[in-house]
Amino acid sequence: MLGAAALTALALGILAVLVAAGALTGLDDFAVRRLMPGLYPYVGRDRVWAWSAHTIVQNPHRIVNRIADTVTRPANVLPSLVILVGMLGLAIRARRTSMRSGAIWVGGFVVTLIVEQLGKYAITRPQLLLPWPGGVLPLTKFDHGFPSGHATRAILIAVVMASLLPRWPVRILLALWAAAVACLLVLAGTHALTDVFGGILLSATVALACAYLAPLGLARDRPLHLERAVADQVGDPAAGDQHRVDPGPLERQHLVAARRVDPCDRKLARGHVGQ
């Protein structure tokens, strides 16, 4: 998992270099011309979205922007932070994760904010142009939009909630919401296409790194109560136990899995067994 995080970080760095160098300007120009009804007060026949119903065709920018504002609102900085801290707090209270794990994921959220701001400050893409009757308009708002913070936070929140709420209907809804946020950011003209790709890679890097350091939602599923039973069977060298009984393969697997869990989780599990 740590290797996957390193690969996504490398991909993010390569994408940032390509965006700054203008190598992907053609892709962003295509999105501006054909995939962003939110930028236009009119509809051309050559647009991909020109098949919309007549009422939507009349004012596509208003409708798309209104939908985008509603769907992406939970991915704003403050709402997403409240959602993240609230979900982790409930999980800690329910003993489904530890304080250490929660602190790591909140720290990962803060890292995404820092990287987002550094990227937007340091990376300047070549200016994109919006076709307009009688000429073109420069889209200066895209100059410093890499990576997309909304896409980053939406995916990170979806990953955390899907880990703490392991129900397939919930996970499907969360995946659909995160995908809708990424798509609407482009359709509404809020971000260039490569900005959204950058946000996806940033969130994947942080989520994989945090999942490696502090897995969420696993303490409840792992048979931690067997750690104590196996430890009683094979003895504890630190405590001076000399009796050694070779455990079976299944018990050995459970012991290895239990030792990989956060020490705080083991204490919680032992306290639960003691009760």
Backbone as CSV, one residue per row, in Angstrom:
resi,resn,N_x,N_y,N_z,CA_x,CA_y,CA_z,C_x,C_y,C_z
1,MET,0.820,-1.204,0.000,0.000,0.000,0.000,0.859,1.261,0.000
2,LEU,1.974,1.201,0.723,2.871,2.347,0.735,3.491,2.562,-0.639
3,GLY,3.769,1.459,-1.351,4.280,1.579,-2.706,3.273,2.215,-3.639
4,ALA,1.994,1.860,-3.471,0.952,2.476,-4.292,0.856,3.973,-4.015
5,ALA,1.003,4.365,-2.749,0.987,5.790,-2.414,2.157,6.514,-3.076
6,ALA,3.321,5.876,-3.100,4.481,6.493,-3.750,4.256,6.637,-5.256
7,LEU,3.621,5.640,-5.867,3.362,5.711,-7.309,2.373,6.829,-7.644
8,THR,1.317,6.955,-6.831,0.352,8.031,-7.086,0.979,9.402,-6.843
9,ALA,1.865,9.490,-5.865,2.566,10.759,-5.637,3.462,11.099,-6.826
10,LEU,4.119,10.079,-7.369,4.948,10.300,-8.554,4.096,10.736,-9.740
11,ALA,2.949,10.084,-9.916,2.048,10.471,-11.006,1.555,11.905,-10.831
12,LEU,1.284,12.308,-9.588,0.855,13.682,-9.325,1.958,14.669,-9.685
13,GLY,3.193,14.345,-9.329,4.300,15.230,-9.671,4.494,15.364,-11.176
14,ILE,4.381,14.249,-11.893,4.515,14.291,-13.350,3.389,15.117,-13.958
15,LEU,2.163,14.918,-13.469,1.039,15.690,-13.984,1.230,17.186,-13.736
16,ALA,1.742,17.535,-12.559,1.974,18.948,-12.253,2.988,19.560,-13.217
17,VAL,4.037,18.820,-13.532,5.047,19.318,-14.473,4.439,19.498,-15.863
18,LEU,3.635,18.539,-16.298,3.012,18.628,-17.614,2.038,19.810,-17.696
19,VAL,1.295,20.034,-16.622,0.352,21.159,-16.610,1.099,22.481,-16.684
20,ALA,2.153,22.618,-15.878,2.917,23.862,-15.876,3.617,24.102,-17.213
21,ALA,4.028,23.017,-17.869,4.723,23.153,-19.147,3.773,23.376,-20.316
22,GLY,2.476,23.211,-20.091,1.511,23.406,-21.164,1.317,22.209,-22.056
23,ALA,1.851,21.052,-21.641,1.735,19.861,-22.475,0.311,19.338,-22.539
24,LEU,-0.518,19.686,-21.564,-1.899,19.198,-21.529,-2.907,20.305,-21.792
25,THR,-2.448,21.419,-22.341,-3.348,22.522,-22.619,-4.423,22.140,-23.628
26,GLY,-4.058,21.307,-24.597,-5.044,20.864,-25.585,-6.193,20.113,-24.951
27,LEU,-5.890,19.289,-23.936,-6.945,18.560,-23.240,-7.862,19.509,-22.489
28,ASP,-7.293,20.496,-21.834,-8.110,21.473,-21.117,-8.912,22.344,-22.077
29,ASP,-8.330,22.685,-23.223,-9.065,23.456,-24.232,-10.274,22.682,-24.745
30,PHE,-10.098,21.385,-24.948,-11.222,20.556,-25.378,-12.341,20.584,-24.347
31,ALA,-11.971,20.488,-23.062,-12.981,20.518,-22.007,-13.684,21.875,-21.968
32,VAL,-12.939,22.951,-22.149,-13.541,24.284,-22.140,-14.530,24.438,-23.285
33,ARG,-14.176,23.948,-24.451,-15.006,24.154,-25.634,-16.217,23.227,-25.684
34,ARG,-16.118,22.035,-25.103,-17.169,21.041,-25.330,-17.790,20.451,-24.063
35,LEU,-17.177,20.648,-22.919,-17.653,19.966,-21.712,-18.029,20.913,-20.575
36,MET,-18.130,22.192,-20.834,-18.403,23.137,-19.757,-19.591,24.030,-20.061
37,PRO,-20.797,23.509,-19.974,-21.962,24.376,-20.195,-22.089,25.464,-19.150
38,GLY,-21.487,25.271,-17.990,-21.574,26.285,-16.959,-20.865,27.574,-17.307
39,LEU,-20.005,27.550,-18.333,-19.299,28.757,-18.739,-20.067,29.580,-19.759
40,TYR,-21.057,28.972,-20.413,-21.688,29.595,-21.571,-23.103,30.079,-21.256
41,PRO,-23.469,31.276,-21.705,-24.863,31.706,-21.623,-25.662,31.277,-22.848
42,TYR,-25.088,30.475,-23.691,-25.775,29.991,-24.884,-25.296,28.570,-25.150
43,VAL,-25.946,27.893,-26.084,-25.585,26.527,-26.429,-25.315,26.450,-27.911
44,GLY,-24.187,25.891,-28.271,-23.882,25.663,-29.675,-24.236,24.245,-30.071
45,ARG,-24.445,24.030,-31.334,-24.849,22.707,-31.796,-23.727,21.680,-31.685
46,ASP,-22.497,22.157,-31.626,-21.390,21.209,-31.584,-21.031,20.791,-30.160
47,ARG,-21.822,21.201,-29.172,-21.509,20.827,-27.802,-21.949,19.397,-27.530
48,VAL,-21.169,18.725,-26.673,-21.520,17.359,-26.300,-22.854,17.327,-25.571
49,TRP,-23.165,18.407,-24.827,-24.380,18.432,-24.008,-25.541,19.111,-24.720
50,ALA,-25.479,19.271,-26.049,-26.533,19.988,-26.773,-27.816,19.176,-26.911
51,TRP,-27.792,17.905,-26.454,-28.991,17.075,-26.550,-29.961,17.335,-25.409
52,SER,-29.651,18.235,-24.481,-30.471,18.458,-23.297,-31.875,18.921,-23.678
53,ALA,-32.784,18.819,-22.710,-34.158,19.274,-22.929,-34.184,20.773,-23.215
54,HIS,-35.279,21.234,-23.809,-35.339,22.615,-24.289,-35.151,23.626,-23.162
55,THR,-35.750,23.361,-22.022,-35.623,24.320,-20.920,-34.181,24.393,-20.416
56,ILE,-33.485,23.268,-20.416,-32.092,23.268,-19.974,-31.212,23.952,-21.014
57,VAL,-31.557,23.765,-22.275,-30.776,24.377,-23.345,-30.831,25.894,-23.264
58,GLN,-31.981,26.437,-22.831,-32.128,27.884,-22.775,-31.160,28.512,-21.766
59,ASN,-30.993,27.874,-20.628,-30.122,28.422,-19.580,-29.271,27.312,-18.957
60,PRO,-28.395,26.697,-19.711,-27.630,25.572,-19.166,-26.680,26.001,-18.063
61,HIS,-26.108,27.203,-18.177,-25.127,27.630,-17.183,-25.755,27.789,-15.809
62,ARG,-26.988,28.309,-15.744,-27.643,28.493,-14.448,-27.981,27.157,-13.801
63,ILE,-28.512,26.249,-14.565,-28.933,24.957,-14.010,-27.723,24.137,-13.580
64,VAL,-26.721,24.065,-14.437,-25.532,23.290,-14.102,-24.833,23.877,-12.881
65,ASN,-24.725,25.186,-12.827,-24.060,25.806,-11.681,-24.835,25.599,-10.384
66,ARG,-26.164,25.627,-10.472,-26.967,25.410,-9.266,-26.810,23.983,-8.761
67,ILE,-26.840,23.025,-9.669,-26.643,21.632,-9.267,-25.247,21.430,-8.700
68,ALA,-24.249,22.019,-9.356,-22.874,21.869,-8.887,-22.687,22.473,-7.502
69,ASP,-23.277,23.631,-7.255,-23.155,24.261,-5.936,-23.738,23.366,-4.846
70,THR,-24.862,22.720,-5.149,-25.514,21.873,-4.146,-24.719,20.605,-3.880
71,VAL,-24.259,19.949,-4.938,-23.588,18.657,-4.792,-22.190,18.813,-4.197
72,THR,-21.492,19.872,-4.587,-20.112,20.040,-4.127,-19.992,20.762,-2.794
73,ARG,-21.093,21.256,-2.254,-21.011,22.023,-1.002,-20.387,21.227,0.142
74,PRO,-20.714,19.941,0.333,-20.050,19.198,1.429,-18.547,19.067,1.265
75,ALA,-18.031,19.311,0.052,-16.589,19.217,-0.173,-15.868,20.533,0.075
76,ASN,-16.588,21.580,0.510,-15.912,22.793,0.937,-15.047,22.505,2.159
77,VAL,-14.134,23.395,2.459,-13.155,23.107,3.507,-13.819,22.877,4.857
78,LEU,-14.637,23.813,5.316,-15.230,23.697,6.648,-16.210,22.534,6.757
79,PRO,-17.179,22.372,5.830,-18.078,21.212,5.945,-17.342,19.878,5.900
80,SER,-16.360,19.753,5.030,-15.640,18.481,4.938,-14.837,18.208,6.203
81,LEU,-14.276,19.246,6.809,-13.550,19.054,8.069,-14.495,18.632,9.176
82,VAL,-15.669,19.248,9.236,-16.659,18.866,10.249,-17.100,17.416,10.049
83,ILE,-17.339,17.026,8.807,-17.746,15.648,8.525,-16.650,14.673,8.931
84,LEU,-15.407,14.987,8.575,-14.296,14.088,8.886,-14.114,13.924,10.388
85,VAL,-14.037,15.050,11.109,-13.823,14.986,12.554,-15.020,14.323,13.238
86,GLY,-16.231,14.621,12.774,-17.412,14.012,13.374,-17.449,12.502,13.195
87,MET,-17.152,12.023,11.990,-17.157,10.581,11.747,-16.064,9.881,12.543
88,LEU,-14.875,10.451,12.573,-13.793,9.837,13.342,-14.086,9.878,14.840
89,GLY,-14.689,10.973,15.308,-15.039,11.033,16.720,-16.046,9.976,17.118
90,LEU,-17.059,9.780,16.285,-18.039,8.725,16.568,-17.399,7.345,16.525
91,ALA,-16.467,7.141,15.580,-15.796,5.845,15.487,-14.919,5.589,16.710
92,ILE,-14.251,6.622,17.201,-13.426,6.465,18.404,-14.311,6.181,19.615
93,ARG,-15.428,6.868,19.716,-16.331,6.643,20.842,-16.915,5.232,20.812
94,ALA,-17.163,4.723,19.598,-17.697,3.362,19.459,-16.607,2.301,19.474
95,ARG,-15.347,2.715,19.685,-14.207,1.807,19.749,-13.997,1.047,18.436
96,ARG,-14.273,1.736,17.365,-14.010,1.142,16.056,-12.690,1.613,15.478
97,THR,-12.058,2.571,16.116,-10.724,3.018,15.752,-10.126,3.699,16.965
98,SER,-8.872,4.095,16.868,-8.171,4.686,18.005,-7.967,6.182,17.800
99,MET,-7.572,6.849,18.858,-7.255,8.271,18.780,-6.093,8.503,17.825
100,ARG,-5.120,7.611,17.858,-3.967,7.747,16.970,-4.387,7.670,15.510
101,SER,-5.242,6.712,15.183,-5.702,6.574,13.805,-6.485,7.812,13.363
102,GLY,-7.364,8.300,14.241,-8.116,9.499,13.907,-7.218,10.697,13.690
103,ALA,-6.191,10.831,14.530,-5.267,11.964,14.382,-4.500,11.870,13.064
104,ILE,-4.155,10.661,12.643,-3.426,10.501,11.376,-4.292,10.911,10.195
105,TRP,-5.566,10.534,10.208,-6.440,10.896,9.092,-6.741,12.393,9.074
106,VAL,-6.895,12.991,10.242,-7.074,14.452,10.276,-5.801,15.138,9.792
107,GLY,-4.648,14.591,10.180,-3.393,15.134,9.681,-3.277,15.006,8.169
108,GLY,-3.755,13.880,7.623,-3.765,13.726,6.168,-4.643,14.762,5.492
109,PHE,-5.760,15.081,6.111,-6.639,16.131,5.581,-5.909,17.475,5.550
110,VAL,-5.199,17.774,6.613,-4.450,19.041,6.673,-3.356,19.052,5.604
111,VAL,-2.727,17.910,5.383,-1.688,17.825,4.351,-2.267,18.139,2.969
112,THR,-3.474,17.644,2.692,-4.087,17.943,1.393,-4.328,19.437,1.229
113,LEU,-4.734,20.111,2.303,-4.931,21.561,2.229,-3.620,22.284,1.929
114,ILE,-2.550,21.854,2.587,-1.256,22.505,2.378,-0.755,22.281,0.963
115,VAL,-0.838,21.014,0.496,-0.360,20.706,-0.853,-1.198,21.444,-1.890
116,GLU,-2.516,21.516,-1.655,-3.394,22.234,-2.590,-2.979,23.699,-2.724
117,GLN,-2.761,24.362,-1.602,-2.397,25.775,-1.644,-1.007,25.980,-2.247
118,LEU,-0.076,25.098,-1.940,1.256,25.202,-2.527,1.195,25.013,-4.043
119,GLY,0.382,24.034,-4.483,0.258,23.801,-5.910,-0.357,24.984,-6.631
120,LYS,-1.397,25.561,-6.056,-2.049,26.701,-6.698,-1.161,27.938,-6.703
121,TYR,-0.273,28.032,-5.728,0.637,29.181,-5.689,1.813,29.002,-6.653
122,ALA,2.317,27.763,-6.757,3.551,27.534,-7.507,3.322,27.211,-8.974
123,ILE,2.162,26.637,-9.305,1.935,26.157,-10.671,1.033,27.141,-11.412
124,THR,1.515,27.601,-12.536,0.740,28.490,-13.408,0.625,27.826,-14.773
125,ARG,-0.597,27.514,-15.183,-0.781,26.888,-16.487,-0.897,27.964,-17.568
126,PRO,-0.576,27.633,-18.806,-0.826,28.561,-19.915,-2.305,28.930,-19.975
127,GLN,-2.586,30.157,-20.296,-3.948,30.673,-20.232,-4.870,29.952,-21.207
128,LEU,-6.049,29.598,-20.708,-7.077,28.983,-21.548,-8.011,30.066,-22.072
129,LEU,-8.559,29.833,-23.246,-9.409,30.831,-23.904,-10.802,30.271,-24.109
130,LEU,-11.804,31.098,-23.873,-13.199,30.723,-24.025,-13.747,31.302,-25.331
131,PRO,-14.178,30.449,-26.273,-14.777,30.977,-27.515,-16.018,31.809,-27.197
132,TRP,-16.136,32.939,-27.850,-17.221,33.877,-27.596,-17.602,34.542,-28.914
133,PRO,-18.873,34.904,-29.070,-19.247,35.587,-30.324,-18.399,36.838,-30.549
134,GLY,-17.691,36.867,-31.659,-16.844,38.002,-31.976,-15.420,37.871,-31.493
135,GLY,-15.061,36.744,-30.873,-13.681,36.576,-30.412,-13.574,35.524,-29.321
136,VAL,-12.604,35.717,-28.451,-12.379,34.791,-27.346,-12.191,35.588,-26.060
137,LEU,-12.469,34.930,-24.947,-12.274,35.538,-23.630,-11.218,34.751,-22.862
138,PRO,-10.258,35.390,-22.243,-9.258,34.681,-21.430,-9.875,34.194,-20.124
139,LEU,-9.591,32.971,-19.783,-10.102,32.376,-18.545,-8.993,32.416,-17.496
140,THR,-8.863,33.532,-16.847,-7.785,33.696,-15.878,-8.000,32.871,-14.610
141,LYS,-9.245,32.476,-14.333,-9.496,31.737,-13.093,-8.892,30.344,-13.116
142,PHE,-8.533,29.841,-14.300,-7.912,28.535,-14.401,-6.393,28.596,-14.275
143,ASP,-5.830,29.794,-14.228,-4.375,29.907,-14.222,-3.750,29.256,-12.995
144,HIS,-4.404,29.391,-11.852,-3.862,28.842,-10.598,-4.922,27.955,-9.936
145,GLY,-5.348,26.911,-10.633,-6.384,26.032,-10.097,-5.939,24.615,-9.853
146,PHE,-4.652,24.334,-10.005,-4.156,22.957,-9.868,-3.515,22.774,-8.494
147,PRO,-3.908,21.699,-7.772,-4.967,20.716,-8.043,-6.301,21.174,-7.457
148,SER,-7.361,20.466,-7.793,-8.692,20.806,-7.304,-8.861,20.355,-5.855
149,GLY,-9.084,21.309,-4.967,-9.300,20.952,-3.568,-10.636,20.268,-3.334
150,HIS,-11.674,20.662,-4.076,-12.978,20.025,-3.908,-12.925,18.542,-4.284
151,ALA,-12.267,18.225,-5.392,-12.144,16.826,-5.785,-11.338,16.045,-4.749
152,THR,-10.283,16.648,-4.237,-9.459,15.987,-3.223,-10.263,15.675,-1.971
153,ARG,-10.959,16.673,-1.449,-11.696,16.482,-0.199,-12.884,15.538,-0.385
154,ALA,-13.551,15.596,-1.529,-14.695,14.713,-1.754,-14.262,13.252,-1.718
155,ILE,-13.163,12.931,-2.391,-12.701,11.543,-2.416,-12.193,11.114,-1.047
156,LEU,-11.484,11.997,-0.356,-10.967,11.640,0.963,-12.107,11.390,1.947
157,ILE,-13.122,12.243,1.932,-14.275,12.040,2.819,-15.006,10.750,2.451
158,ALA,-15.160,10.475,1.166,-15.827,9.254,0.736,-15.061,8.019,1.202
159,VAL,-13.738,8.063,1.144,-12.925,6.923,1.589,-13.083,6.696,3.088
160,VAL,-13.023,7.773,3.870,-13.147,7.638,5.325,-14.526,7.094,5.701
161,MET,-15.573,7.654,5.124,-16.924,7.206,5.467,-17.174,5.780,4.986
162,ALA,-16.638,5.416,3.830,-16.813,4.049,3.345,-16.072,3.052,4.222
163,SER,-14.942,3.465,4.802,-14.201,2.578,5.698,-14.901,2.390,7.033
164,LEU,-15.545,3.448,7.510,-16.218,3.371,8.808,-17.646,2.863,8.706
165,LEU,-18.222,2.901,7.512,-19.586,2.404,7.286,-19.541,1.323,6.212
166,PRO,-19.093,0.116,6.574,-18.863,-0.932,5.572,-20.152,-1.587,5.085
167,ARG,-21.001,-0.812,4.486,-22.227,-1.311,3.868,-22.168,-0.995,2.377
168,TRP,-22.428,-1.985,1.551,-22.287,-1.771,0.122,-23.198,-0.675,-0.420
169,PRO,-24.456,-0.582,0.007,-25.268,0.548,-0.494,-24.666,1.905,-0.129
170,VAL,-24.131,2.020,1.085,-23.516,3.280,1.500,-22.267,3.564,0.676
171,ARG,-21.466,2.542,0.459,-20.233,2.728,-0.314,-20.540,3.112,-1.762
172,ILE,-21.570,2.525,-2.323,-21.946,2.874,-3.701,-22.407,4.327,-3.772
173,LEU,-23.210,4.750,-2.801,-23.670,6.142,-2.783,-22.505,7.115,-2.615
174,LEU,-21.565,6.762,-1.758,-20.404,7.625,-1.554,-19.548,7.717,-2.817
175,ALA,-19.379,6.580,-3.492,-18.604,6.590,-4.739,-19.303,7.428,-5.803
176,LEU,-20.624,7.318,-5.887,-21.375,8.112,-6.860,-21.277,9.598,-6.535
177,TRP,-21.334,9.941,-5.244,-21.228,11.355,-4.870,-19.854,11.914,-5.221
178,ALA,-18.797,11.171,-4.902,-17.453,11.647,-5.221,-17.267,11.799,-6.732
179,ALA,-17.791,10.842,-7.505,-17.696,10.945,-8.963,-18.504,12.129,-9.482
180,ALA,-19.674,12.368,-8.874,-20.498,13.510,-9.294,-19.796,14.827,-9.015
181,VAL,-19.123,14.924,-7.868,-18.379,16.147,-7.552,-17.305,16.400,-8.601
182,ALA,-16.541,15.356,-8.938,-15.469,15.518,-9.923,-16.027,15.940,-11.281
183,CYS,-17.123,15.338,-11.706,-17.706,15.678,-13.007,-18.296,17.085,-13.014
184,LEU,-19.000,17.445,-11.953,-19.654,18.750,-11.914,-18.656,19.896,-11.807
185,LEU,-17.505,19.651,-11.234,-16.484,20.690,-11.196,-16.062,21.097,-12.605
186,VAL,-16.063,20.123,-13.509,-15.730,20.417,-14.907,-16.934,21.000,-15.631
187,LEU,-18.097,20.381,-15.479,-19.287,20.843,-16.192,-19.655,22.275,-15.828
188,ALA,-19.475,22.628,-14.577,-19.810,23.985,-14.144,-18.724,24.999,-14.471
189,GLY,-17.602,24.528,-14.989,-16.516,25.441,-15.300,-15.776,25.939,-14.077
190,THR,-15.854,25.195,-12.977,-15.148,25.593,-11.760,-13.671,25.276,-11.846
191,HIS,-13.344,24.137,-12.454,-11.953,23.703,-12.573,-11.710,23.153,-13.968
192,ALA,-10.466,23.259,-14.403,-10.058,22.613,-15.645,-9.995,21.103,-15.424
193,LEU,-9.994,20.378,-16.518,-10.022,18.920,-16.421,-8.789,18.385,-15.699
194,THR,-7.630,18.930,-16.000,-6.409,18.446,-15.348,-6.373,18.819,-13.863
195,ASP,-7.068,19.878,-13.467,-7.169,20.200,-12.037,-7.848,19.064,-11.277
196,VAL,-8.912,18.546,-11.859,-9.652,17.454,-11.223,-8.797,16.191,-11.174
197,PHE,-8.071,15.899,-12.256,-7.166,14.753,-12.239,-6.127,14.904,-11.130
198,GLY,-5.606,16.108,-10.974,-4.644,16.348,-9.901,-5.243,16.138,-8.523
199,GLY,-6.485,16.583,-8.323,-7.145,16.363,-7.042,-7.368,14.889,-6.755
200,ILE,-7.706,14.121,-7.788,-7.900,12.679,-7.611,-6.594,12.010,-7.189
201,LEU,-5.501,12.364,-7.846,-4.208,11.771,-7.501,-3.752,12.191,-6.108
202,LEU,-3.996,13.441,-5.736,-3.615,13.905,-4.398,-4.391,13.163,-3.322
203,SER,-5.692,13.031,-3.508,-6.494,12.314,-2.514,-6.099,10.847,-2.448
204,ALA,-5.793,10.229,-3.589,-5.372,8.829,-3.581,-4.056,8.657,-2.831
205,THR,-3.127,9.585,-3.031,-1.838,9.497,-2.334,-2.015,9.583,-0.825
206,VAL,-2.779,10.564,-0.372,-2.967,10.752,1.069,-3.771,9.605,1.666
207,ALA,-4.815,9.162,0.969,-5.646,8.075,1.490,-4.852,6.777,1.609
208,LEU,-4.032,6.471,0.616,-3.228,5.251,0.688,-2.194,5.328,1.803
209,ALA,-1.564,6.488,1.964,-0.583,6.641,3.029,-1.237,6.529,4.411
210,CYS,-2.380,7.176,4.575,-3.085,7.095,5.865,-3.599,5.680,6.133
211,ALA,-4.084,5.013,5.100,-4.568,3.639,5.284,-3.434,2.704,5.668
212,TYR,-2.224,2.982,5.179,-1.073,2.169,5.567,-0.683,2.419,7.022
213,LEU,-0.701,3.670,7.439,-0.298,4.020,8.801,-1.381,3.711,9.826
214,ALA,-2.643,3.893,9.443,-3.747,3.737,10.397,-4.985,3.238,9.669
215,PRO,-5.107,1.922,9.474,-6.306,1.387,8.807,-7.557,1.707,9.612
216,LEU,-8.617,2.051,8.914,-9.891,2.364,9.557,-10.860,1.210,9.375
217,GLY,-11.682,0.984,10.408,-12.749,0.012,10.289,-12.301,-1.422,10.313
218,LEU,-11.000,-1.685,10.650,-10.506,-3.060,10.651,-10.458,-3.667,12.035
219,ALA,-10.383,-2.812,13.062,-10.254,-3.354,14.417,-11.453,-4.192,14.785
220,ARG,-12.638,-3.825,14.310,-13.830,-4.574,14.655,-13.849,-5.930,13.954
221,ASP,-13.264,-6.001,12.753,-13.345,-7.215,11.972,-12.265,-8.222,12.319
222,ARG,-11.137,-7.747,12.828,-10.053,-8.669,13.134,-10.328,-9.402,14.445
223,PRO,-9.959,-10.665,14.550,-10.212,-11.442,15.776,-9.204,-11.102,16.851
224,LEU,-9.264,-9.911,17.433,-8.277,-9.488,18.412,-8.369,-10.286,19.706
225,HIS,-9.540,-10.813,19.998,-9.669,-11.564,21.243,-8.814,-12.823,21.224
226,LEU,-8.442,-13.296,20.020,-7.615,-14.489,19.929,-6.164,-14.202,20.267
227,GLU,-5.770,-12.929,20.208,-4.384,-12.609,20.556,-4.086,-13.008,21.990
228,ARG,-5.025,-12.706,22.868,-4.801,-13.034,24.269,-4.777,-14.531,24.481
229,ALA,-5.689,-15.236,23.806,-5.730,-16.685,23.960,-4.462,-17.334,23.421
230,VAL,-4.002,-16.894,22.266,-2.785,-17.461,21.693,-1.581,-17.092,22.526
231,ALA,-1.552,-15.837,23.050,-0.436,-15.428,23.901,-0.383,-16.281,25.167
232,ASP,-1.536,-16.605,25.731,-1.569,-17.477,26.902,-1.054,-18.871,26.561
233,GLN,-1.292,-19.288,25.301,-0.899,-20.633,24.904,0.597,-20.736,24.653
234,VAL,1.156,-19.745,23.951,2.572,-19.839,23.549,3.485,-19.169,24.552
235,GLY,2.920,-18.363,25.485,3.743,-17.701,26.473,4.216,-16.346,26.012
236,ASP,4.627,-15.541,26.946,5.103,-14.193,26.671,6.550,-14.100,27.140
237,PRO,7.544,-14.049,26.218,8.947,-13.988,26.638,9.240,-12.774,27.500
238,ALA,8.608,-11.648,27.238,8.868,-10.442,28.020,8.476,-10.623,29.472
239,ALA,7.465,-11.446,29.696,7.011,-11.677,31.073,7.758,-12.823,31.730
240,GLY,8.712,-13.447,31.034,9.478,-14.540,31.615,8.829,-15.894,31.470
241,ASP,7.799,-16.024,30.645,7.158,-17.315,30.458,8.087,-18.231,29.666
242,GLN,8.271,-19.431,30.144,9.167,-20.376,29.501,8.427,-21.444,28.707
243,HIS,7.147,-21.665,29.010,6.428,-22.719,28.293,6.164,-22.270,26.874
244,ARG,6.400,-23.150,25.948,6.231,-22.856,24.534,5.456,-23.995,23.895
245,VAL,4.307,-23.673,23.369,3.501,-24.656,22.638,3.307,-24.097,21.244
246,ASP,3.681,-24.866,20.243,3.581,-24.398,18.874,2.111,-24.269,18.490
247,PRO,1.621,-23.047,18.188,0.210,-22.899,17.813,-0.034,-23.425,16.414
248,GLY,-1.287,-23.716,16.154,-1.651,-24.173,14.823,-1.551,-23.054,13.810
249,PRO,-1.664,-23.392,12.524,-1.525,-22.345,11.490,-2.598,-21.274,11.585
250,LEU,-3.826,-21.645,11.940,-4.886,-20.653,12.027,-4.644,-19.698,13.180
251,GLU,-4.260,-20.242,14.350,-3.985,-19.380,15.483,-2.786,-18.478,15.213
252,ARG,-1.786,-19.012,14.488,-0.614,-18.208,14.168,-0.994,-17.028,13.275
253,GLN,-1.896,-17.262,12.318,-2.350,-16.174,11.452,-3.087,-15.115,12.252
254,HIS,-3.946,-15.549,13.179,-4.669,-14.589,13.998,-3.714,-13.775,14.875
255,LEU,-2.677,-14.423,15.385,-1.725,-13.718,16.239,-0.962,-12.669,15.437
256,VAL,-0.547,-13.029,14.228,0.169,-12.079,13.374,-0.720,-10.899,13.020
257,ALA,-2.003,-11.196,12.689,-2.922,-10.109,12.341,-3.156,-9.195,13.527
258,ALA,-3.248,-9.778,14.721,-3.515,-8.972,15.903,-2.330,-8.078,16.241
259,ARG,-1.112,-8.579,16.019,0.066,-7.786,16.347,0.242,-6.590,15.419
260,ARG,-0.397,-6.638,14.257,-0.291,-5.525,13.310,-1.226,-4.378,13.656
261,VAL,-2.141,-4.596,14.592,-3.120,-3.577,14.927,-2.488,-2.538,15.842
262,ASP,-3.004,-1.358,15.776,-2.553,-0.261,16.611,-2.566,-0.686,18.082
263,PRO,-1.521,-0.353,18.862,-1.501,-0.729,20.287,-2.716,-0.233,21.055
264,CYS,-3.232,0.946,20.692,-4.426,1.449,21.375,-5.611,0.539,21.121
265,ASP,-5.705,0.009,19.894,-6.799,-0.900,19.585,-6.675,-2.191,20.374
266,ARG,-5.428,-2.672,20.574,-5.246,-3.901,21.344,-5.681,-3.706,22.786
267,LYS,-5.366,-2.525,23.355,-5.789,-2.258,24.728,-7.308,-2.246,24.837
268,LEU,-7.945,-1.626,23.842,-9.407,-1.595,23.850,-9.974,-2.989,23.747
269,ALA,-9.366,-3.821,22.868,-9.866,-5.178,22.691,-9.669,-5.992,23.965
270,ARG,-8.514,-5.850,24.611,-8.282,-6.593,25.839,-9.246,-6.178,26.943
271,GLY,-9.505,-4.847,27.015,-10.467,-4.381,28.004,-11.848,-4.944,27.744
272,HIS,-12.195,-5.072,26.453,-13.506,-5.622,26.105,-13.585,-7.100,26.473
273,VAL,-12.459,-7.832,26.258,-12.453,-9.248,26.619,-12.520,-9.412,28.116
274,GLY,-11.812,-8.518,28.849,-11.830,-8.620,30.294,-13.201,-8.409,30.893
275,GLN,-14.032,-7.621,30.206,-15.377,-7.401,30.699,-16.239,-8.643,30.507
